[in-house]
Amino acid sequence: MRTNKTLRFLSAYIRKLPHITDKERFVLLKRLKSVTLKKIGFKYGVTEARIRQIEREAIKKVKRGLYQQKLFEK
């Protein structure tokens, strides 16, 4: 289980990312708080599988953003 400190860092970082959509940001933040795929899907009127796809795409973007930041820091 993630600690509260880690969750705060991730949620603060996700909120600042300019290259992810509002829907991707919402899904990631809700998933960090352990909200089910079914509940998130109900809000957007899509299936659990689609929410899983959105989450996967957003995670790729977040990882890419972290990697690019490390490259530019050197």
JODAUR-V810384 format. One record per helix or strand. SS is the DSSP state (h for helix, s for strand). FROM is the first residue (numbers start at 0). TO is the last residue. If there is no record, write none. Layout:
# JODAUR-V810384
SS_FROM_TO, SS_FROM_TO
This chain:
# JODAUR-V810384
h_3_15, h_21_31, h_36_43, h_47_72
